[in-house]
Amino acid sequence: MDGQTKTPTTRLFLALWPEPGVRHLLAEWRDAWTWPAGAAPVHADKLHVTLHFLGALPSERLSELLDGFAVPFEPFRLDLTHAALWHNGIAVLEPSLTPPGLAALHARLSDALLALGLQPEARRYRPHVTMARRAGGASVPAEGPPVMWEVRGYALVASKDGVYTVLREYA
């Protein structure tokens, strides 16, 4: 032991966090799939659209981050209509088109990350709800209940030991 104390961290992400009615429709979509053995469907209380994954950040920065992620927001509608199985075994529900309001929110949050000295992910943003992991070979449903989500805000969420906790909702 070298005598140094490890800085406590909190695993964080920014997300569109569904209200109960939308969450119910997302769970109906998830339940319409036929999952292979070993697949890990996402529990209903964890269904969301990630805006930015932040990873483990020093917990001492939380109050700064909570304030730093308050960006201008205009409500928009997100139509999740397309079930897909990505090449890495991730089953998703995604929009056919990214609404301009979602693209604008993602860009504003990218700017907020940079202002806080954090680096946004380099890969192109693909909005989606993860339905399951390790889902290679799953049967993709042709259709499900229409999910026309009137998005009225976003959230900063902490993830610890498989439990998600909304730290702040922004509207």
C-alpha positions in Angstrom: 0.0 0.0 0.0 1.4 3.4 -1.0 -0.7 5.5 1.5 -2.6 7.3 -1.3 -6.3 7.4 -1.0 -8.4 6.6 -4.1 -10.6 9.5 -5.1 -14.3 8.4 -4.9 -16.0 8.4 -8.3 -19.5 8.3 -9.6 -20.5 6.6 -12.9 -22.7 9.0 -14.8 -24.7 9.5 -18.0 -27.1 12.0 -19.4 -30.3 10.6 -20.7 -33.8 11.0 -21.9 -35.7 9.5 -18.9 -39.1 8.2 -19.8 -42.3 9.0 -17.8 -44.3 5.9 -16.8 -46.6 5.7 -19.9 -43.6 5.8 -22.3 -41.7 3.3 -20.1 -44.7 0.9 -20.3 -44.7 1.1 -24.1 -41.0 0.5 -24.2 -41.4 -2.5 -22.0 -44.1 -3.8 -24.4 -41.6 -3.5 -27.3 -39.0 -5.3 -25.3 -41.4 -8.1 -24.5 -42.4 -8.5 -28.2 -38.9 -9.9 -29.0 -38.0 -13.6 -28.8 -34.8 -13.7 -26.8 -32.2 -16.4 -27.2 -30.8 -18.2 -24.2 -28.2 -16.0 -22.5 -29.7 -12.7 -23.6 -30.0 -10.0 -21.0 -33.2 -8.0 -21.5 -33.1 -4.6 -19.9 -35.3 -4.2 -16.8 -38.2 -1.8 -17.4 -37.0 0.7 -14.8 -33.7 1.1 -16.8 -35.1 1.7 -20.3 -33.9 5.2 -21.5 -32.2 7.0 -24.4 -28.6 7.8 -23.5 -27.5 11.3 -24.6 -23.9 11.1 -23.4 -22.1 8.4 -21.4 -19.7 10.2 -19.0 -18.1 7.2 -17.2 -16.6 7.4 -13.7 -16.0 10.9 -12.7 -14.7 12.3 -9.3 -17.7 12.5 -6.9 -16.4 15.8 -5.7 -17.3 17.4 -9.0 -21.0 16.4 -8.8 -22.4 19.9 -7.8 -20.4 21.5 -10.6 -21.6 18.9 -13.1 -25.2 19.2 -11.9 -25.2 22.9 -12.7 -23.0 22.6 -15.8 -25.5 20.3 -17.6 -28.3 22.8 -17.4 -28.5 23.9 -21.1 -31.3 25.5 -23.1 -34.0 23.0 -23.9 -37.0 23.0 -26.2 -39.5 20.1 -26.0 -39.6 17.7 -29.0 -41.3 14.5 -30.1 -39.2 11.3 -30.4 -40.9 8.6 -32.5 -39.3 5.2 -31.7 -40.4 3.0 -34.5 -37.6 0.7 -35.6 -36.5 -2.5 -33.8 -33.0 -3.6 -34.8 -30.3 -6.0 -33.8 -26.9 -4.4 -34.0 -23.9 -6.4 -35.0 -22.6 -6.6 -31.4 -25.6 -8.4 -30.1 -27.3 -5.2 -28.8 -31.1 -5.2 -29.4 -32.4 -1.7 -29.8 -35.5 0.4 -30.5 -34.5 3.5 -32.5 -36.1 6.4 -34.4 -36.2 6.3 -38.2 -35.1 9.9 -38.1 -33.4 11.9 -35.4 -35.6 14.9 -34.5 -33.9 18.3 -34.8 -34.7 19.0 -31.1 -32.8 15.9 -30.1 -29.8 16.7 -32.3 -29.8 20.3 -30.9 -29.9 19.0 -27.3 -27.1 16.5 -27.9 -25.0 19.3 -29.4 -25.7 21.7 -26.5 -24.7 18.9 -24.0 -21.5 18.2 -26.0 -20.7 21.9 -25.6 -21.4 21.7 -21.9 -19.1 18.7 -21.6 -16.3 20.6 -23.3 -16.9 23.6 -21.0 -16.5 21.3 -18.0 -13.3 19.9 -19.4 -14.8 16.6 -20.4 -14.5 15.0 -23.8 -17.7 13.9 -25.7 -17.6 10.5 -27.4 -16.1 10.8 -30.9 -18.5 8.3 -32.6 -21.6 9.5 -34.4 -24.6 9.8 -32.1 -27.3 7.1 -32.7 -30.3 7.6 -30.4 -31.8 4.4 -29.2 -33.2 2.5 -26.3 -31.3 -0.7 -25.5 -33.8 -3.6 -25.2 -31.3 -6.3 -24.4 -27.6 -7.2 -24.5 -26.0 -10.5 -25.6 -29.1 -10.8 -27.9 -27.4 -12.2 -31.0 -29.9 -14.4 -32.8 -32.9 -12.7 -31.2 -36.1 -12.5 -33.3 -36.7 -8.9 -34.2 -40.4 -7.9 -33.9 -41.9 -6.5 -37.1 -43.9 -4.0 -35.2 -44.9 -2.9 -31.7 -46.9 -0.2 -30.0 -46.2 3.2 -31.4 -43.9 5.1 -29.1 -44.5 8.8 -29.7 -42.6 10.3 -26.8 -43.2 14.0 -26.0 -39.8 14.7 -24.5 -40.0 17.5 -22.0 -36.6 17.2 -20.4 -33.5 15.1 -19.7 -31.7 13.8 -16.7 -28.3 13.3 -15.2 -28.2 9.7 -13.9 -25.8 7.8 -11.7 -25.2 4.1 -12.1 -24.0 2.0 -9.1 -24.1 -1.7 -8.7 -26.7 -2.0 -11.4 -29.0 0.6 -9.9 -29.8 3.8 -11.7 -30.5 7.0 -9.7 -31.7 10.2 -11.3 -29.6 12.9 -9.7 -31.3 15.8 -11.5 -34.0 16.3 -14.1 -33.7 19.3 -16.5 -36.7 20.7 -18.3 
